[in-house]
Amino acid sequence: MESIAVYNLKGGVGKTTTIVNLAYLASHAKHSTILWDWDPQAASTWYLNPEHTKHHSKSIKLLNKGVPVGELEMRTPYPRLSLIPADISLRKADTELNLFKNPRRLMSSLVTPLSENTRYLFHDCPPSLSPSVEYIVASADIVLVPIIPSPMSIRAIEQVVAFFDGKKYQPKQLTGFFNQVDMRRAIHKDTIANPKTMPIPMLKTYIPYDSNAEKMSENRMPLMAYSTKGRAYNAYNNLWREVKKHLKKQQT
């Protein structure tokens, strides 16, 4: 099993749309895929599970009640794509993790049962600097960071790098990519033209602004489930191919 976390300290950078689309692409290629939503805002859950409100306040039971992950895992409308839903109860995740002597071992014990029948595990991380984020990110094979090419977004990445600097548990691979790119804007063009100035390594693929992709929230489904054309459609496919290449390199 290979695990991918999508994370950014800053909200509004396309974290949810990224993880929903990549998880869909993985499952659409006939791979058993799970999206684990750790964000109390539960945006990924909202996209993939139309009945998500029925599971309100159950997610935290993974930590404080020892409920097996399998009891919360649910199907989505898409073949081979399952969801471990989030809800507002996950705002207590850090408090619950602090009660354990070895929180990282706990996290590992939650993930291990999934590995036998799952090819890809996607973690949707909350936008925070917290112990729970530290443990989730450290467990992933690669951490993808969507970045809007703007000073505020780049500053948030600098804060993330500073947060993990010197931590006991480090990300194996922290990799960014530019998102919501509008090449009509000079600052976007200039930033993309100089990827080596970024605080973290950047993927070559960037996701352009695309009005068709904005309809995801209206349709409550991955972009590829309702459209097979457009700039964002092609870009997400290219992004997933590039991510898979990085995962393959780790195995060699």
C-alpha positions in Angstrom: 0.0 0.0 0.0 1.2 3.5 -0.9 0.0 6.5 1.1 -0.4 10.1 -0.1 -1.2 13.0 2.2 -2.5 16.3 0.9 -1.8 19.2 3.2 -1.4 22.9 3.5 -1.5 25.2 6.5 -3.5 27.8 4.4 -7.1 27.2 3.5 -8.6 27.9 0.1 -5.7 26.5 -1.9 -7.5 23.6 -3.4 -6.6 20.9 -1.0 -10.0 19.1 -1.1 -10.4 19.3 -4.8 -6.9 17.9 -5.3 -7.4 14.9 -3.0 -10.8 14.0 -4.3 -9.7 14.1 -7.9 -6.5 12.2 -7.3 -8.3 9.5 -5.3 -10.9 9.2 -8.1 -8.2 8.8 -10.7 -6.5 6.1 -8.7 -9.7 4.1 -8.2 -10.7 4.7 -11.9 -7.5 2.9 -12.9 -8.9 -0.2 -11.1 -6.9 0.2 -7.9 -8.5 -0.2 -4.5 -8.4 3.2 -3.0 -9.3 4.8 0.3 -9.7 8.5 1.1 -9.3 9.1 4.8 -10.7 12.5 5.8 -9.0 13.9 8.9 -10.3 17.5 8.5 -13.1 18.4 10.9 -14.6 20.5 8.2 -15.3 17.3 6.3 -15.2 18.8 2.8 -13.9 15.6 1.2 -16.6 13.6 3.0 -19.2 16.1 1.7 -18.0 15.5 -1.9 -17.9 11.8 -1.7 -20.7 10.8 0.7 -24.1 12.4 0.1 -25.3 11.0 3.4 -22.4 12.3 5.5 -24.5 14.0 8.1 -25.7 10.6 9.4 -22.2 9.9 10.6 -21.9 13.1 12.7 -19.6 12.8 15.8 -18.5 9.2 15.0 -15.0 9.8 13.6 -13.3 10.6 16.9 -14.3 7.1 18.2 -11.3 5.7 16.2 -9.2 7.4 18.8 -11.1 7.5 22.1 -13.2 4.3 21.8 -10.9 2.0 19.9 -13.5 1.5 17.1 -11.9 -0.4 14.2 -11.4 1.6 11.1 -13.4 -0.9 9.1 -16.5 0.0 11.0 -16.3 3.6 9.7 -15.1 2.8 6.2 -17.9 3.3 3.7 -18.5 3.0 0.0 -18.7 6.0 -2.3 -20.7 6.2 -5.6 -17.4 5.3 -7.4 -16.1 1.7 -7.8 -13.1 0.8 -5.8 -13.1 4.2 -3.9 -13.9 4.0 -0.2 -14.2 6.8 2.4 -13.3 7.0 6.0 -15.4 10.1 6.8 -14.7 13.1 8.9 -17.0 15.1 11.1 -16.7 17.9 13.7 -15.7 15.5 16.4 -12.2 15.4 14.9 -11.5 18.8 16.4 -10.7 16.8 19.5 -8.1 14.6 17.8 -5.1 16.3 19.3 -6.5 16.0 22.8 -7.2 12.3 22.4 -3.8 11.6 20.8 -2.1 13.3 23.8 -3.5 10.7 26.1 -1.5 8.0 24.4 2.2 7.2 25.3 3.0 6.5 21.7 0.6 8.3 19.4 2.6 7.4 16.3 2.2 3.7 17.1 -1.5 4.3 17.5 -1.7 5.9 14.0 0.2 2.9 12.6 -2.2 0.5 14.2 -5.1 2.3 12.6 -3.5 2.1 9.1 -2.2 -1.4 9.2 -5.5 -3.2 8.8 -6.1 -1.3 5.5 -2.9 -2.3 3.9 -3.8 -5.9 2.9 -6.5 -4.9 0.4 -5.7 -1.3 -0.5 -3.4 0.0 -3.1 -3.6 3.7 -2.4 -4.5 5.5 0.9 -5.1 9.2 0.7 -5.0 11.4 3.8 -6.9 14.7 3.7 -5.1 16.6 6.5 -6.6 19.5 8.4 -5.1 23.0 7.7 -3.2 23.3 11.0 0.1 22.9 12.7 -0.7 20.3 15.3 0.4 16.9 16.6 -2.2 15.0 14.6 -0.9 16.6 11.4 2.6 15.7 12.4 1.8 12.0 12.9 -0.4 11.8 9.7 2.2 13.5 7.5 5.1 11.4 8.9 3.2 8.2 8.1 2.7 9.1 4.4 5.0 8.1 1.6 4.6 11.5 0.0 3.0 14.8 1.1 1.5 16.9 -1.6 1.2 20.6 -0.9 -1.0 22.6 -3.2 0.3 26.2 -3.5 -1.3 29.2 -5.1 1.5 31.3 -6.7 1.1 34.2 -4.3 3.2 35.7 -1.4 0.7 34.7 1.3 0.5 31.1 0.1 4.3 30.8 -0.1 4.6 32.3 3.4 2.4 29.5 4.7 4.8 26.9 3.2 7.7 28.6 4.9 5.8 28.2 8.2 5.2 24.5 7.4 8.9 23.9 6.8 9.8 25.7 10.0 7.2 23.6 11.9 8.7 20.3 10.8 12.3 21.5 11.2 13.7 19.5 14.1 10.6 17.5 14.8 11.1 13.9 15.8 8.8 12.7 13.0 9.6 14.1 9.6 7.8 13.9 6.3 9.4 11.4 4.0 8.9 13.6 1.0 7.3 17.1 1.1 6.5 18.1 -2.4 4.5 21.1 -3.7 2.7 21.9 -6.9 1.1 25.1 -8.1 -2.6 25.2 -8.1 -5.4 27.6 -9.3 -2.9 29.1 -11.7 -4.0 32.1 -13.8 -1.3 32.8 -16.4 -2.9 36.1 -17.1 -1.5 37.3 -13.8 2.1 38.5 -13.8 2.8 37.2 -10.3 1.6 33.7 -11.2 3.8 33.6 -14.3 6.8 34.9 -12.5 6.5 32.5 -9.6 6.0 29.5 -11.8 9.0 30.4 -13.9 11.2 30.2 -10.8 10.3 27.0 -9.0 13.8 26.7 -7.4 13.0 29.8 -5.3 10.3 27.9 -3.5 10.7 26.6 0.1 10.1 23.0 -1.0 10.7 20.9 -4.2 8.0 21.5 -6.8 6.4 19.1 -9.2 6.5 20.1 -12.9 2.7 19.8 -13.3 0.6 22.7 -12.3 -3.2 22.9 -12.1 -4.7 25.9 -14.1 -7.7 27.8 -13.1 -10.7 26.2 -14.9 -14.3 27.3 -14.5 -15.4 23.7 -15.3 -13.5 22.5 -12.2 -15.4 25.0 -10.0 -18.6 23.1 -10.7 -17.3 20.3 -8.5 -19.0 21.8 -5.4 -22.2 22.3 -7.4 -22.1 18.7 -8.7 -20.6 17.2 -5.5 -18.4 14.9 -7.4 -14.9 14.6 -8.8 -14.2 16.7 -11.9 -13.5 13.5 -14.0 -16.9 12.1 -13.1 -18.8 14.7 -15.0 -16.2 16.1 -17.5 -13.6 14.6 -19.7 -12.3 17.8 -21.2 -10.7 21.1 -20.2 -7.4 22.3 -18.9 -7.9 21.1 -15.3 -9.0 17.6 -16.5 -5.7 17.1 -18.4 -3.6 18.7 -15.6 -5.0 16.4 -12.9 -4.2 13.4 -15.0 -0.7 14.6 -15.5 -0.3 15.4 -11.8 -1.3 11.9 -10.8 1.1 10.4 -13.3 3.9 12.5 -11.9 3.0 11.6 -8.3 3.1 7.9 -9.2 6.6 8.3 -10.7 7.7 9.8 -7.4 6.2 6.9 -5.5 7.9 4.4 -7.8 11.3 6.1 -7.2 10.9 5.5 -3.5 10.6 1.8 -4.1 13.9 1.5 -6.1 
